[in-house]
């Protein structure tokens, strides 16, 4: 386990790397703020600290990229799909992973939760592995205005209170929540998601491109 001093050194190094990566797009202060926000979000849920700097850096980098795209600071090379669920711990991760596999690099995919918490469901990890998909160090991503601003298509999963955003292709899928129902149920949900994703890629994403 990393000591407190080692942890701070890793955070400082990763923040400097991100600042170099986004030089000319974001100021060092903007990068530090993104890292600080990601750190607060992930530290309150972490049980092991060794991978925290990696996850914090990934989350901050993703949020900064989405912000840059949403504000027109960088161009988007591909149409963007955002999946939104309540906790970003099962359905939205599975939908995003399946979409990446099925799209074959023709779209970019993100996922987030309105009230993100916890790690990814072990049953979801198993079912995705059965389909040739391995997720490395998944984490709950909070929904932000930058993520929706960068998206062309927003797909909500079981969050009916969610509201529409102007200028976005909007899709709502009534997909049941996942939490201890067993592998067979998760497989059925995955099958249902695959059917929906085929339609999404054929119809909605072609419109957004």
KEKEFI-98121 format. One record per residue (C-alpha): z, y, x. Coordinates in nm, 2 decimals. Each point is the difference from the previous one (the first is absolute). Layout:
residues N
[[Z, Y, X]]
...
end
This chain:
residues 209
[[0.00, 0.00, 0.00]]
[[-0.09, 0.35, 0.13]]
[[0.29, 0.22, 0.10]]
[[0.03, 0.35, -0.16]]
[[-0.13, 0.16, 0.32]]
[[-0.30, -0.24, 0.02]]
[[-0.08, 0.07, -0.37]]
[[-0.01, 0.37, 0.06]]
[[-0.22, -0.04, 0.31]]
[[-0.25, -0.21, -0.21]]
[[0.00, 0.26, -0.28]]
[[-0.06, 0.28, 0.26]]
[[-0.29, -0.20, 0.16]]
[[-0.16, -0.09, -0.32]]
[[0.02, 0.36, -0.13]]
[[-0.17, 0.13, 0.31]]
[[-0.27, -0.26, -0.04]]
[[-0.06, 0.10, -0.36]]
[[-0.01, 0.37, 0.10]]
[[-0.27, -0.08, 0.26]]
[[-0.19, -0.20, -0.26]]
[[0.00, 0.28, -0.25]]
[[-0.05, 0.28, 0.25]]
[[-0.21, 0.27, -0.16]]
[[0.07, -0.13, -0.35]]
[[0.38, 0.03, -0.03]]
[[0.25, 0.20, 0.21]]
[[0.27, -0.19, 0.19]]
[[0.26, 0.14, -0.25]]
[[-0.20, -0.15, -0.29]]
[[-0.01, -0.34, 0.18]]
[[0.37, 0.01, 0.07]]
[[0.07, 0.08, -0.37]]
[[-0.21, -0.30, -0.11]]
[[0.18, -0.23, 0.24]]
[[0.34, 0.13, -0.12]]
[[-0.08, -0.06, -0.36]]
[[-0.13, -0.35, 0.07]]
[[0.30, -0.07, 0.21]]
[[0.25, 0.10, -0.28]]
[[-0.19, -0.21, -0.25]]
[[-0.01, -0.32, 0.21]]
[[0.33, 0.02, 0.17]]
[[0.20, 0.00, -0.33]]
[[-0.17, -0.34, -0.08]]
[[-0.01, -0.16, 0.34]]
[[0.23, -0.29, 0.10]]
[[-0.15, -0.05, 0.35]]
[[-0.09, 0.30, 0.21]]
[[-0.23, -0.16, 0.26]]
[[-0.32, 0.06, -0.21]]
[[0.11, 0.33, -0.15]]
[[-0.19, 0.23, 0.25]]
[[-0.32, -0.20, -0.06]]
[[0.03, 0.03, -0.37]]
[[0.10, 0.36, 0.00]]
[[-0.30, 0.08, 0.22]]
[[-0.23, -0.19, -0.23]]
[[0.13, 0.17, -0.31]]
[[-0.01, 0.35, 0.15]]
[[-0.36, -0.06, 0.13]]
[[-0.11, -0.12, -0.34]]
[[0.15, 0.30, -0.18]]
[[-0.15, 0.24, 0.25]]
[[-0.34, -0.15, -0.03]]
[[0.02, 0.02, -0.38]]
[[0.11, 0.36, 0.02]]
[[-0.28, 0.09, 0.23]]
[[-0.25, -0.17, -0.23]]
[[0.15, 0.16, -0.31]]
[[-0.02, 0.34, 0.15]]
[[-0.34, -0.04, 0.15]]
[[0.12, 0.02, 0.36]]
[[-0.18, -0.33, 0.07]]
[[-0.29, -0.17, -0.18]]
[[0.03, -0.33, -0.18]]
[[-0.24, -0.27, 0.13]]
[[0.06, -0.23, -0.30]]
[[0.10, 0.02, -0.37]]
[[0.38, -0.02, -0.03]]
[[0.19, -0.21, -0.25]]
[[0.37, 0.05, -0.06]]
[[0.21, -0.26, -0.18]]
[[0.33, 0.13, -0.14]]
[[0.29, -0.22, -0.13]]
[[0.37, 0.06, -0.07]]
[[0.14, -0.14, 0.33]]
[[-0.29, -0.08, 0.22]]
[[0.16, -0.33, 0.08]]
[[-0.24, -0.25, -0.16]]
[[-0.29, 0.09, -0.24]]
[[-0.14, 0.30, 0.17]]
[[0.02, -0.16, 0.35]]
[[-0.18, -0.31, -0.14]]
[[-0.27, 0.20, -0.17]]
[[-0.06, 0.21, 0.31]]
[[-0.02, -0.31, 0.22]]
[[-0.24, -0.18, -0.23]]
[[-0.21, 0.31, -0.03]]
[[-0.03, 0.03, 0.37]]
[[-0.11, -0.36, 0.03]]
[[-0.25, 0.02, -0.28]]
[[-0.15, 0.34, 0.09]]
[[-0.11, -0.11, 0.34]]
[[0.07, 0.33, 0.17]]
[[-0.19, 0.21, -0.26]]
[[0.31, 0.18, -0.13]]
[[0.33, 0.12, 0.14]]
[[0.31, -0.11, -0.19]]
[[0.36, 0.13, -0.03]]
[[0.30, -0.09, -0.21]]
[[0.32, 0.17, -0.09]]
[[0.30, -0.01, -0.23]]
[[0.15, 0.26, -0.23]]
[[0.35, -0.13, 0.10]]
[[-0.08, -0.21, 0.31]]
[[0.27, -0.24, 0.12]]
[[0.05, -0.32, 0.19]]
[[-0.24, -0.22, 0.19]]
[[-0.30, -0.19, -0.13]]
[[0.07, -0.30, -0.23]]
[[0.00, -0.33, 0.20]]
[[-0.20, -0.16, -0.29]]
[[-0.27, 0.27, 0.03]]
[[-0.02, -0.06, 0.38]]
[[-0.04, -0.37, -0.06]]
[[-0.27, 0.04, -0.26]]
[[-0.19, 0.25, 0.21]]
[[0.02, -0.24, 0.30]]
[[-0.15, -0.28, -0.22]]
[[-0.30, 0.24, -0.04]]
[[-0.04, 0.07, 0.37]]
[[0.19, 0.33, 0.00]]
[[0.28, 0.07, 0.24]]
[[0.20, 0.32, -0.04]]
[[0.18, 0.12, 0.31]]
[[0.32, 0.20, -0.05]]
[[-0.07, 0.13, -0.36]]
[[0.23, 0.28, -0.11]]
[[0.05, 0.19, -0.32]]
[[-0.21, 0.32, 0.00]]
[[0.12, 0.29, -0.22]]
[[-0.26, 0.16, -0.23]]
[[-0.09, 0.35, 0.11]]
[[-0.24, 0.27, -0.10]]
[[-0.19, -0.05, 0.32]]
[[-0.07, -0.37, -0.08]]
[[-0.13, 0.09, -0.35]]
[[-0.19, 0.30, 0.13]]
[[-0.18, -0.22, 0.25]]
[[-0.09, -0.27, -0.26]]
[[-0.32, -0.03, -0.19]]
[[0.13, -0.27, -0.23]]
[[0.36, -0.04, -0.11]]
[[0.11, -0.33, -0.15]]
[[0.34, -0.01, -0.16]]
[[0.18, -0.34, -0.04]]
[[0.28, -0.01, -0.26]]
[[0.09, 0.37, 0.02]]
[[-0.10, 0.13, -0.35]]
[[0.19, 0.32, 0.04]]
[[-0.23, 0.10, 0.28]]
[[-0.22, 0.30, -0.07]]
[[-0.37, 0.07, 0.07]]
[[-0.13, 0.21, 0.28]]
[[-0.31, 0.22, -0.04]]
[[-0.30, -0.11, 0.20]]
[[0.10, -0.36, 0.04]]
[[-0.14, -0.32, -0.14]]
[[0.30, -0.13, -0.19]]
[[0.07, -0.37, -0.08]]
[[0.31, -0.15, -0.15]]
[[0.06, -0.38, 0.04]]
[[0.27, -0.17, -0.21]]
[[0.11, -0.25, 0.27]]
[[0.35, -0.16, -0.03]]
[[0.27, 0.08, 0.25]]
[[0.08, -0.27, 0.26]]
[[0.35, -0.10, 0.08]]
[[0.11, -0.36, 0.03]]
[[-0.24, -0.15, -0.25]]
[[-0.13, -0.26, 0.25]]
[[-0.31, -0.06, 0.20]]
[[-0.22, -0.12, -0.29]]
[[0.06, 0.32, -0.19]]
[[-0.08, 0.21, 0.30]]
[[-0.32, -0.21, 0.05]]
[[-0.10, 0.08, -0.36]]
[[0.06, 0.37, 0.05]]
[[-0.21, -0.01, 0.32]]
[[-0.28, -0.17, -0.19]]
[[0.02, 0.27, -0.27]]
[[0.00, 0.27, 0.27]]
[[-0.31, -0.15, 0.16]]
[[-0.19, 0.02, -0.33]]
[[0.10, 0.36, -0.05]]
[[-0.09, 0.09, 0.36]]
[[-0.35, -0.14, -0.03]]
[[-0.06, 0.23, -0.30]]
[[0.16, 0.29, 0.18]]
[[-0.22, -0.03, 0.30]]
[[-0.31, -0.05, -0.20]]
[[0.05, 0.29, -0.24]]
[[0.26, 0.26, 0.09]]
[[-0.03, 0.01, 0.38]]
[[-0.38, 0.03, -0.02]]
[[0.06, 0.30, -0.22]]
[[0.24, 0.16, 0.25]]
[[-0.22, -0.07, 0.30]]
end
